[in-house]
Amino acid sequence: MTNEELVRAALEKVGGKSNVLTATNCMTRLRVRVKDDTKIDDEGLKAIEGVMGIVHDRTGYVEIVVGPGKCRKCADICRDMGIPADAAASTANDWQTNKAAVKAGQKQSKVKELFKTFGDIFIPLIPGVVASGLCAGINSLIGQVVPNYADIPALALISTLLGLMNTCFLGYLTAWVGYRAAEKFGGTPILGGMLGMITGLEGINKISSILGLFNEAVPLDSILRAGRGGVLAVVLGAWCLVKIERWVRKWMPESLDIVFTPLITMILCLVPYILIIMPATGYVSTALCWVVEKLCMSESLIVRIIAGYVSTALFLPMVAMGMHHGLVALYSVQLESFGYVTLYPALAMAGAGQVGAAVAIYFKAKKCGNTRLKNVITGALPAGLLGIGEPLIYGVTLPMGKPFISAGLGAGFGGAFVMAMQVAATAWGPSGLLALFVMTAGPHGVAASVGCYAVGLVICYIMGFIVTNAMVSVEDVANA
């Protein structure tokens, strides 16, 4: 089945093109919003050739798992068919239908909805995070392998280019987040980007000094300073900015709107943002980093082992419940504060546990003659090794139940190891073998960090296999 045929079949199972509000993509999924949730045929979607699974955990919204690369092509096909990528572009929809969908969606957990919001803001930034992190990792590798690289013109040029690609994203992360947050909340994206950019400018330090809030001796301890609050400040600030923009636009004459609404909005927003939101979220960011530091970067080996095992073992259930989206904000806070992420390497082990579990199930399927399951595992295993876990999760372990649990329990051993060895990443997003080149920021050096991550993967493969082999019987596989 071609991608276009897959999209047309999927649209038919969600109530037709007329029922679709928006269609966009993340790393592996086609994300579709609909007017009438009752028209979504879950089983019909799962039966489409090329669909690895679906996530339909909130009203009016379904995620169709089709795999990396393919999901972007499917989203582009939707765009060619006239389906917008965001709600702001969908102006011809019945407002009463939209309101009903929103009201229905409010019945779910507020915490889960908050995490989904963070995910919607940060997930489109992942390609930039990955590219930036890989550049930082390769640059670190060059520095360790060739200490005198600065004296070699070719390597010096390559290093400079890699540094530029890293800085252009990480150095302006708050601007990218502000743009996405304002877009998500229904405001003017460029105003959110401006708010995010202002967050890190030197002028904030001047304002802080004038108000007596700047600590000259220890700038990082200042109540207000450039970058204070980071991405958390920007997300909250963008939400406030959108509220203010809507209020200003209500009374602003249409002929003056394009000139004065942006100006007045920024002026009204900046004062509370700089004086209240940035300092307040700064304390929140500091507290989050303190907790992560005490657990993931603890001087106690036992604490790091326990933290690594528990967080890894629970990660995939969090994914299944849609709770993992909130972690991207924590990654961003840690990356801003330390320049690396320590929690992600452990959580990246979770998918490797699925690989070990799938191998165990494969041998049992071979023994009991379950050809269908064997074929599914054979097709999904290469993607699992590369860190694309959805085919194994939705095609094998989650539908069976027990292997989903045993894979997490097995992966916990790998997570405990990498956290014990203080493996750190310069980005998040890729996992499995594809993540080797972003695991380059550990305190013991690039080679040690990459090597320990690789050992962690092997541990996950082995323990995922052992635990699943013990928990799942041949009868379970035969009945799957």
C-alpha positions in Angstrom: 0.0 0.0 0.0 1.4 3.4 -1.0 1.5 6.3 1.5 -1.4 8.0 -0.3 -3.5 4.9 -0.2 -2.7 4.6 3.5 -3.8 8.2 4.2 -7.0 7.8 2.2 -7.8 4.6 4.1 -7.1 6.3 7.4 -9.3 9.3 6.6 -12.1 6.9 5.7 -11.8 5.3 9.2 -11.9 8.6 11.0 -15.1 9.7 9.4 -13.9 11.1 6.1 -11.9 14.2 5.2 -14.9 16.4 6.2 -14.6 15.2 9.8 -10.9 16.1 10.0 -9.9 19.4 11.6 -6.1 19.1 11.5 -3.4 16.5 10.6 0.3 16.8 11.6 3.1 14.5 12.6 5.6 13.8 15.4 8.6 11.4 15.1 6.6 8.2 14.3 2.9 9.2 14.3 0.3 10.9 12.2 -1.7 13.1 14.6 -5.3 13.7 13.6 -7.9 16.0 15.2 -11.6 15.4 14.3 -14.9 17.1 14.8 -16.9 14.0 15.8 -15.0 11.5 17.8 -17.7 8.8 17.5 -16.8 8.4 13.8 -13.3 7.1 14.6 -13.1 3.4 13.9 -10.2 2.2 16.1 -10.2 -1.4 14.9 -10.5 -0.3 11.3 -7.5 1.9 11.6 -5.4 -0.9 13.2 -6.3 -3.2 10.3 -4.9 -0.8 7.6 -1.7 -2.1 6.0 1.2 0.0 7.3 -0.5 1.1 10.5 1.5 -0.3 13.5 -0.9 0.8 16.1 -3.0 3.8 17.3 -3.3 5.9 20.4 -6.8 7.2 21.0 -6.8 8.3 24.6 -8.6 11.6 24.4 -11.8 12.8 22.7 -11.4 14.2 19.2 -7.8 13.2 18.8 -6.1 10.1 17.5 -2.5 9.2 16.8 -1.8 6.7 14.0 1.6 5.0 14.3 3.1 4.5 10.9 6.9 4.9 11.7 9.6 7.5 11.2 9.9 9.3 7.9 6.6 7.7 6.7 4.6 9.9 9.2 6.0 13.1 7.7 5.2 11.9 4.2 1.6 11.1 5.3 1.3 14.5 6.9 2.5 16.2 3.7 -0.1 14.2 1.7 -2.8 15.5 4.1 -1.5 19.0 3.5 -1.7 18.5 -0.3 -5.4 17.4 0.3 -6.1 20.7 1.9 -6.1 19.5 5.5 -4.4 22.1 7.8 -1.6 21.3 10.1 -2.9 23.4 13.0 -6.1 24.6 14.5 -5.4 28.3 13.6 -5.4 27.4 9.9 -8.8 25.7 10.2 -11.2 28.6 10.0 -14.1 27.1 8.2 -15.1 24.7 10.9 -18.3 24.9 12.8 -17.5 26.6 16.1 -20.2 24.7 18.0 -18.6 21.4 17.0 -15.2 22.6 18.1 -16.6 23.8 21.4 -18.3 20.4 22.0 -15.0 18.6 21.2 -13.1 20.8 23.7 -15.7 20.3 26.4 -15.6 16.6 25.9 -11.8 16.6 26.1 -11.9 18.5 29.4 -13.3 15.4 31.1 -9.9 13.8 31.2 -7.2 14.3 33.8 -5.9 17.8 34.0 -2.4 16.6 34.8 -2.5 14.4 31.6 -3.7 17.3 29.6 -0.9 19.5 30.9 1.6 17.0 29.9 0.0 16.7 26.5 0.3 20.5 26.2 4.1 20.4 26.9 4.4 17.6 24.4 2.6 19.6 21.7 5.0 22.5 22.3 8.3 20.6 22.5 7.8 17.6 20.2 8.1 19.7 16.9 11.5 20.9 18.3 13.0 17.4 18.6 14.6 17.4 15.1 16.5 20.6 16.2 17.4 19.1 19.5 18.7 15.9 17.8 20.7 17.8 15.2 22.1 20.2 17.8 23.0 17.4 20.2 24.7 15.3 17.5 26.8 18.3 16.5 27.8 18.8 20.2 28.6 15.1 20.6 30.7 14.9 17.4 32.5 18.1 18.4 33.4 16.6 21.8 34.6 13.5 20.1 36.9 15.5 17.8 38.3 17.3 20.8 39.1 14.1 22.7 40.5 12.1 19.7 42.5 15.0 18.2 43.5 17.4 21.1 45.4 19.7 18.7 42.5 19.9 16.1 42.6 23.7 16.2 45.9 23.6 14.4 44.5 21.5 11.6 42.6 23.8 9.2 40.1 21.1 8.0 39.2 19.9 11.5 39.1 23.5 12.8 36.6 24.4 10.1 34.5 21.3 10.7 34.5 22.0 14.5 33.4 25.6 13.9 30.6 24.6 11.7 29.4 21.9 14.2 29.6 24.5 16.9 27.5 27.0 14.9 24.8 24.3 14.3 24.7 23.5 18.0 24.6 27.1 19.1 21.9 28.3 16.7 19.5 26.0 18.4 20.6 25.6 22.0 21.6 29.3 22.3 18.1 30.4 21.2 16.1 27.5 22.7 13.8 29.9 24.6 13.0 31.7 21.4 12.0 28.5 19.6 9.9 27.4 22.6 8.2 30.8 22.9 7.3 30.7 19.2 5.8 27.2 19.5 4.0 28.0 22.8 2.3 31.1 21.4 1.3 29.0 18.4 -0.1 26.2 20.6 -2.1 28.6 22.7 -3.6 30.3 19.7 -1.7 33.6 19.7 0.8 35.3 17.3 3.8 32.9 17.2 6.4 35.6 16.5 5.4 37.5 19.6 6.0 34.4 21.6 9.4 34.0 19.9 10.3 37.6 20.8 9.3 37.0 24.5 11.5 33.9 24.5 14.4 35.8 22.9 14.2 38.6 25.4 14.5 36.0 28.2 18.2 35.4 27.5 19.3 38.9 26.5 21.8 40.9 28.6 19.3 43.7 29.1 17.6 41.5 31.7 20.8 41.7 33.9 20.7 45.5 33.5 17.1 45.7 34.7 18.0 43.3 37.6 20.9 45.6 38.6 18.7 48.7 38.5 16.1 47.0 40.8 18.8 45.6 43.1 17.9 42.0 42.3 21.3 41.1 40.7 24.0 39.3 42.6 27.3 40.6 41.3 29.4 38.1 43.2 27.4 35.0 42.1 25.2 35.9 39.1 23.6 32.5 39.0 22.1 33.1 42.5 20.4 36.3 41.3 16.7 36.6 41.9 16.5 38.0 38.3 19.0 37.4 35.6 19.2 36.6 31.9 17.8 33.1 31.3 16.1 32.9 34.7 13.2 30.5 34.5 14.2 29.2 31.1 11.7 27.3 29.1 9.2 27.1 32.0 9.1 30.9 32.2 8.6 31.1 28.4 5.7 28.6 28.3 3.9 30.4 31.1 4.8 33.8 29.7 3.5 32.8 26.2 0.2 31.7 27.8 -0.2 35.1 29.5 0.9 36.9 26.3 -1.9 35.1 24.3 -4.5 36.1 27.0 -3.3 39.7 26.8 -3.3 39.7 23.0 -6.9 38.5 22.9 -8.0 41.1 25.4 -6.2 44.0 23.5 -7.7 42.8 20.2 -11.2 42.9 21.5 -11.3 46.7 21.8 -8.7 47.6 19.2 -10.1 49.1 15.9 -9.5 46.8 13.0 -7.7 49.5 11.1 -5.1 49.9 13.9 -4.9 46.2 14.9 -1.8 45.2 13.0 0.2 48.2 14.3 -0.8 48.7 17.9 -2.0 45.2 19.1 1.5 43.6 19.0 3.1 46.7 20.6 0.6 47.0 23.4 0.6 43.3 24.0 4.3 43.1 24.4 4.5 46.2 26.7 1.7 44.9 28.9 3.2 41.4 29.1 6.9 42.2 29.6 6.6 43.9 33.0 4.9 41.0 34.8 6.9 38.5 32.8 10.3 39.9 33.8 9.4 40.9 37.4 7.2 38.0 38.4 7.2 35.0 36.0 10.9 34.8 35.4 11.9 34.9 39.1 9.1 32.6 40.2 9.7 29.9 37.5 13.4 30.3 38.2 12.9 28.9 41.7 10.8 26.1 40.1 13.6 25.3 37.6 16.2 25.3 40.4 14.0 22.9 42.5 13.5 20.5 39.5 17.3 20.5 38.8 18.0 20.0 42.5 15.7 16.9 42.6 17.3 15.4 39.4 20.8 16.2 40.7 20.1 14.5 44.0 18.7 11.4 42.3 20.3 11.0 38.9 23.6 12.7 39.8 23.8 11.6 43.4 27.2 10.8 44.9 25.6 7.7 46.3 25.9 4.7 43.9 22.9 3.0 45.5 20.7 6.0 45.0 21.6 6.3 41.3 21.0 2.6 40.8 17.6 2.7 42.4 16.6 5.9 40.5 17.8 4.4 37.2 15.9 1.1 37.6 12.6 2.7 38.8 12.5 5.4 36.2 13.3 3.1 33.3 10.9 0.4 34.4 8.1 2.9 34.7 8.8 4.8 31.5 6.9 2.7 29.0 3.7 2.6 31.1 4.0 6.4 31.3 4.2 6.4 27.5 1.1 4.2 27.2 -0.8 6.6 29.5 0.5 9.7 27.6 2.3 11.0 30.7 5.8 11.1 29.1 5.2 14.3 27.2 5.8 16.3 30.4 9.4 15.0 30.6 10.5 17.1 27.6 10.2 20.2 29.7 12.4 18.6 32.4 15.0 17.6 29.8 15.0 21.2 28.5 15.5 22.6 32.0 18.3 20.3 32.7 20.0 21.0 29.3 19.8 24.7 30.0 21.2 24.4 33.5 23.9 21.8 33.1 24.5 21.6 29.3 23.5 17.9 29.3 20.7 15.6 30.3 21.2 12.7 32.8 17.7 11.3 33.0 17.2 10.6 29.3 20.0 8.0 28.8 18.3 5.8 31.4 14.8 6.2 29.9 16.2 5.5 26.5 16.9 2.0 27.8 13.2 1.2 28.0 12.9 0.5 24.2 15.9 -1.9 24.4 14.0 -4.0 26.9 11.3 -4.4 24.3 13.9 -5.9 21.9 15.0 -8.5 24.4 11.3 -9.3 25.2 10.5 -9.6 21.5 13.4 -12.1 20.9 12.1 -14.2 23.8 8.6 -14.2 22.3 10.0 -15.0 18.9 11.5 -18.3 20.1 8.3 -19.2 21.9 6.2 -18.3 18.8 8.5 -20.5 16.7 8.0 -23.3 19.2 4.2 -23.1 19.2 3.8 -22.3 15.5 2.5 -18.8 15.8 3.6 -17.7 12.3 1.8 -14.3 12.4 3.6 -13.2 15.6 7.0 -14.4 14.2 6.5 -12.3 11.1 5.5 -9.2 13.1 8.6 -9.5 15.3 10.9 -10.2 12.3 9.7 -7.0 10.6 9.7 -4.8 13.8 13.0 -6.0 15.4 15.4 -4.0 13.2 13.5 -0.8 13.9 13.6 -1.7 17.6 17.3 -2.0 17.6 17.6 1.5 16.1 15.4 2.9 18.8 12.0 3.0 17.0 10.0 1.1 19.6 6.4 1.6 18.4 6.3 -1.4 16.0 7.3 -3.8 18.9 5.2 -2.0 21.5 1.9 -1.8 19.5 2.4 -4.9 17.4 3.7 -7.3 20.1 4.2 -6.5 23.7 1.3 -4.2 24.6 -1.4 -6.3 23.0 -0.1 -9.3 24.9 0.1 -7.5 28.2 2.7 -9.5 30.2 5.6 -8.8 27.8 5.0 -5.1 28.1 5.6 -5.4 31.9 8.5 -7.9 31.6 10.2 -5.7 29.0 10.1 -2.8 31.5 11.4 -4.9 34.3 14.3 -6.1 32.2 15.1 -2.7 30.9 15.4 -1.4 34.4 18.7 -3.2 34.8 20.2 -1.3 31.9 18.7 2.0 33.2 20.3 1.3 36.6 23.7 0.7 34.9 23.8 3.8 32.8 22.7 6.0 35.6 25.2 4.4 38.0 27.9 5.1 35.4 26.7 8.7 35.1 26.1 8.6 31.3 24.8 11.9 30.0 23.4 13.1 26.7 23.7 16.3 24.7 20.2 15.8 23.3 17.1 13.7 23.6 14.9 12.0 20.9 16.9 9.2 19.5 17.3 6.0 21.4 18.7 2.5 20.8 21.8 2.3 18.6 20.9 5.7 17.0 21.5 7.5 20.3 25.2 6.4 20.7 26.4 9.7 19.3 24.4 12.0 21.7 25.6 10.1 24.8 28.8 12.1 24.9 28.5 14.3 28.0 29.3 12.1 30.9 31.8 13.2 33.6 34.2 10.3 32.7 34.7 11.5 29.1 33.1 10.9 25.7 34.4 7.3 25.1 33.4 6.1 28.5 29.9 7.6 28.2 29.3 6.1 24.8 30.8 2.8 25.8 28.7 2.6 29.0 25.5 3.4 27.0 26.3 0.6 24.6 26.8 -1.8 27.5 23.5 -0.7 29.0 21.8 -1.6 25.7 23.2 -5.1 25.8 22.1 -5.5 29.5 18.6 -4.5 28.5 18.6 -7.0 25.6 19.7 -9.8 27.9 17.5 -9.0 30.9 14.5 -8.2 28.7 14.9 -11.7 27.2 15.4 -13.4 30.6 12.6 -11.7 32.5 10.1 -12.2 29.6 11.2 -15.8 29.1 10.4 -16.4 32.8 7.1 -14.5 32.9 5.5 -15.4 29.5 4.6 -19.0 28.7 4.4 -20.8 25.4 0.6 -20.9 25.9 0.5 -17.1 26.2 2.3 -16.8 22.9 0.1 -19.4 21.2 -3.0 -17.6 22.2 -1.7 -14.1 21.2 
